[in-house]
Amino acid sequence: MMRFFITLSYNGKNYVGWQIQPNGIGVQQVLQDALSTVLREPLEVTGAGRTDAGVHARKMVAHFDFSGGSFDEKDLIRNLNSFLPRDISIREIREVKSDAHARFSAISRTYKYYLTTEKDPFLHDFTYQVFFQPDIIAMNALCEVLKEYEDFTSFSKLHTDVKTNICRIQEAYWRQEGDTRFTFTITADRFLRNMVRAIVGTLLEAGRGKLDEYGFRRVIEAKNRQVAGDSAPGHALFLHDVIYPDDVWVAKQQ
């Protein structure tokens, strides 16, 4: 049995999220069905994490086990991309060690959230339009506060199955591009369900002058989702990167 990491990108607009769900089509199901068909073996895929309904991924990583022997990775990528719908694209397939895990072996994940103050039909599906000029200095000041904490219960979806709400944020910041576009970047060892969207929604309260540092600390320390801001819409959120240690990969034979 050989284990592989498969890297893919997807437009999440038409999906209920990454995970297989009874109420709609998840990206995981589409990928799993495609792999099973092309490789002619029932396969299961496990992702590096979950993305919510409508959320996109520039880089999602999943693993699958295959007992059918070796294959040409470039040919498999080409065949899968011919089989998959246009909103899912396979980028890379690499063999990994048997104990490597797409979710638990990852050492960091990065999300980006895209914001605009301008109506633009070409950005509509991938950015969130707000009707005020965000105070990026105030929002970045609170990003520094975020890195002082590890318990993010206040930004977690209620009644999830995780054992801990501890996350270690490595970076978080906003950048302005021109007069109308803003990008939020956040990297951590792990994320809770709905965490990034809840953080963005709360930071936007600071961006409109309704939340200061003292209030933001009270939100985090309350460990109560009800006191944080509304979740920002999912269509402007992208899973941007997933990083693994070098020792998960199987070296290719020359």
C-alpha positions as a printed Julia matrix, in Angstrom:
254×3 Matrix{Float64}:
   0.0    0.0     0.0
   1.39   3.39   -1.03
   0.29   6.77    0.32
   0.14   9.94   -1.76
  -0.48  13.62   -1.12
  -2.62  15.25   -3.78
  -2.61  19.05   -4.1
  -5.62  20.74   -5.66
  -7.28  24.11   -6.18
 -11.0   24.7    -6.31
 -13.68  27.33   -6.68
 -16.02  26.59   -3.79
 -19.05  28.42   -5.16
 -20.98  25.29   -6.16
 -20.07  23.15   -3.13
 -21.29  22.76    0.45
 -17.65  22.85    1.52
 -14.76  20.41    1.44
 -16.29  17.66    3.54
 -18.77  15.03    2.35
 -22.23  16.19    3.46
 -25.71  14.62    3.27
 -27.3   17.9     2.13
 -25.19  18.65   -0.95
 -22.02  18.01   -2.91
 -18.65  18.46   -1.2
 -15.29  18.77   -2.96
 -14.03  15.72   -1.07
 -16.76  13.55   -2.63
 -16.05  14.77   -6.17
 -12.32  14.17   -5.8
 -12.81  10.78   -4.19
 -15.14   9.62   -6.97
 -12.75  10.85   -9.66
  -9.73   9.11   -8.14
 -11.67   5.87   -7.68
 -12.84   5.95  -11.29
  -9.5    6.82  -12.88
  -7.45   4.42  -10.73
 -10.16   1.71  -10.84
 -10.02   1.11   -7.11
 -12.37   2.32   -4.34
 -10.43   5.09   -2.62
 -10.96   7.48    0.27
  -9.33  10.89    0.57
  -8.56  12.81    3.76
  -8.08  16.57    3.58
  -5.75  18.92    5.42
  -8.82  20.58    6.9
 -12.36  21.67    6.17
 -13.5   24.66    4.19
 -17.04  25.93    4.67
 -19.68  26.26    1.98
 -18.61  28.68   -0.74
 -15.01  28.96    0.5
 -12.26  28.48   -2.09
  -8.81  26.89   -2.02
  -5.74  27.89   -3.95
  -3.96  25.0    -2.26
  -5.75  22.16   -0.51
  -3.83  18.97    0.26
  -5.38  15.55    0.77
  -3.97  12.04    1.09
  -5.08   8.71   -0.31
  -3.77   5.14   -0.14
  -3.4    3.06   -3.3
  -2.63  -0.65   -3.57
  -2.47  -0.9    -7.36
   1.25  -0.26   -7.73
   3.13   2.65   -9.23
   1.76   5.08  -11.81
   3.0    8.05  -13.78
   2.06  11.05  -11.67
   1.9   13.47  -14.61
  -0.39  11.13  -16.53
  -2.66  10.74  -13.5
  -2.86  14.52  -13.04
  -3.78  14.95  -16.71
  -6.41  12.2   -16.57
  -7.95  13.54  -13.37
  -8.13  17.09  -14.71
  -9.87  15.77  -17.83
 -12.39  13.96  -15.65
 -13.02  16.59  -12.97
 -15.34  19.6   -13.4
 -13.81  22.93  -14.39
 -13.95  24.31  -10.84
 -11.51  21.71   -9.45
  -7.9   21.41  -10.63
  -5.21  18.93   -9.57
  -1.79  20.56   -9.18
   0.51  17.86   -7.85
   0.61  14.24   -6.68
   3.58  13.03   -4.62
   4.3    9.87   -2.72
   4.72  10.32    1.04
   5.71   8.08    3.91
   3.06   5.66    5.15
   2.5    7.58    8.4
   2.21  11.01    6.75
  -1.22  12.55    7.25
  -2.68  15.44    5.27
  -4.3   16.92    8.37
  -2.12  15.96   11.32
   1.29  16.26    9.63
   0.69  19.85    8.49
   2.71  22.4    10.45
   0.89  25.51    9.21
  -2.02  26.71    7.15
  -2.54  30.13    5.59
  -5.84  31.76    4.69
  -6.46  34.98    2.78
  -9.61  37.09    2.81
 -10.29  39.63    0.05
 -12.18  42.87    0.64
 -13.19  45.72   -1.66
 -14.97  49.04   -1.29
 -15.77  49.19   -5.01
 -18.48  47.45   -7.01
 -16.68  45.33   -9.59
 -18.46  42.6   -11.59
 -15.16  40.78  -12.14
 -14.42  40.56   -8.41
 -17.96  39.9    -7.22
 -17.57  36.13   -6.73
 -14.26  36.35   -4.86
 -14.28  39.53   -2.77
 -16.53  40.98   -0.09
 -17.75  44.5    -0.82
 -18.11  46.81    2.18
 -19.64  50.27    2.12
 -17.15  52.11    4.3
 -13.43  52.84    4.14
 -11.78  50.39    6.57
  -9.27  51.79    9.05
  -6.4   49.45    8.21
  -4.19  50.86   10.99
  -6.8   50.0    13.62
  -7.35  46.52   12.18
  -3.62  45.77   12.06
  -3.21  46.91   15.66
  -5.74  44.24   16.68
  -3.93  41.67   14.53
  -0.95  42.11   16.84
  -3.23  41.48   19.81
  -4.45  38.24   18.21
  -0.93  36.79   18.35
  -0.85  37.18   22.14
  -3.63  34.6    22.61
  -4.07  30.89   21.95
  -7.66  30.1    23.0
 -10.01  31.22   20.23
 -13.3   29.84   21.49
 -14.92  33.22   20.79
 -14.24  32.73   17.08
 -15.26  29.08   16.83
 -18.48  27.64   15.51
 -20.56  26.23   18.36
 -20.95  22.5    19.05
 -18.01  21.23   17.01
 -16.26  17.91   17.63
 -12.76  19.29   18.32
 -11.04  18.51   21.63
  -9.33  21.88   22.03
  -9.77  25.46   20.83
  -6.06  26.22   21.17
  -4.42  27.61   18.01
  -1.04  29.28   17.61
  -1.22  32.2    15.21
   2.1   32.86   13.51
   1.11  35.91   11.47
  -1.96  38.04   10.88
  -2.12  41.31    8.95
  -4.07  43.44    6.49
  -2.58  44.98    3.37
  -4.15  47.64    1.19
  -3.82  47.43   -2.58
  -4.66  50.73   -4.22
  -7.58  52.75   -2.91
 -10.27  50.07   -2.87
  -8.86  46.6    -2.22
  -7.72  45.0     1.04
  -6.31  41.54    1.8
  -6.21  39.83    5.18
  -3.59  37.09    5.65
  -3.49  34.76    8.63
  -1.22  31.76    9.31
  -1.53  29.32   12.21
  -0.76  25.73   13.11
  -4.49  24.96   12.95
  -7.84  26.71   12.66
 -11.25  26.15   14.22
 -14.49  25.88   12.28
 -15.53  29.32   11.02
 -12.56  30.91   12.85
 -11.14  33.05   10.05
 -14.52  34.41    8.98
 -15.39  35.27   12.59
 -12.05  37.03   13.08
 -12.51  39.02    9.87
 -16.02  40.04   10.86
 -14.79  41.2    14.26
 -11.8   43.07   12.84
 -14.14  44.9    10.48
 -15.9   46.27   13.55
 -12.59  47.93   14.41
 -12.24  48.99   10.79
 -15.45  50.99   11.05
 -14.52  52.5    14.43
 -16.83  50.4    16.61
 -14.25  48.25   18.43
 -11.03  49.23   20.21
  -8.19  47.15   21.67
  -9.81  46.88   25.09
 -13.06  45.66   23.57
 -11.23  43.2    21.33
  -9.39  41.69   24.29
 -12.69  41.32   26.12
 -14.12  39.46   23.11
 -11.24  36.96   23.05
 -11.11  36.5    26.82
 -14.87  35.93   27.06
 -14.47  32.6    25.2
 -17.99  33.09   23.94
 -18.93  33.16   20.25
 -21.93  35.36   21.0
 -19.77  38.38   21.89
 -17.65  38.37   18.71
 -18.67  39.98   15.43
 -20.7   38.42   12.66
 -18.9   36.0    10.37
 -17.75  37.55    7.11
 -19.21  35.89    3.98
 -17.43  32.74    2.82
 -17.1   33.59   -0.88
 -14.14  35.94   -0.26
 -12.1   33.44    1.77
  -9.33  31.28    0.3
  -7.25  28.52    1.82
  -3.97  29.79    0.42
  -1.29  27.35    1.57
  -0.59  24.25    3.66
   2.98  23.52    4.78
   4.52  20.16    5.75
   7.91  19.2     7.17
  10.45  17.93    4.64
  10.55  14.46    6.16
   7.03  13.45    5.01
   8.09  12.98    1.38
   9.42   9.81   -0.21
  12.53  10.65   -2.21
  12.2    9.82   -5.88
  14.63   7.21   -7.14
  17.02   8.45   -9.8
